[in-house]
Structures are given as C-alpha cells and as structure tokens.
C-alpha cells in the first residue's frame, strides 16, 4: 500500500470513530439459530446482529464493516454471541 492510500485509510478510520462507528467483521454463524456473528476490533465479545438483514443489499453481506449497534435485553438465540441491534452499517475496505 502506498503512503497516500495509508493516509486516506487513517483519515477514514478517525472520521468513522468520531461518528460513533466501531470497526467490525461479520462472518457466517455455525448454526441456523445464529446466521451471522459480528466481532468488534479490540473486543473479546462476539455479537449476534439480530436485524442485519434490514441492512443487506439484495442478500449481499459485507465482511468488513463500520457498525453502530445497541445491546438487546432478550435471551440469546445462539450460545457463542449476545444479541445486538444494528443501527447503522457501512462497508469497510
């Protein structure tokens, strides 16, 4: 990666964090009850994005994302992750 590209990435990261976004990764879950797992960089928590389908584009899911979310007070539907509600998501490159 050249220096100007690294500078753009650093500027984007600073801007997104200032807007309240977290750097995350979405992966496929291992069970039907837990179709997606969201991990946040720097956190040991694994999250279950309950409403991710609301943000998908014709079924397309992004793996690297900038995400805003809030915790949900409800029973977990999957063992390995706690439920959250996505409030905003953007693809991260």
Secondary structure, DSSP 8 states (H G I E B T S, - for coil): --HHHHHHHHHHHHHHHHTT-EEEEEEE-SSSS--EEEEETT---EEEETTGGGG-BTTB--SEEEEEEEE--S--SBTTBEEEEEEEEEE--
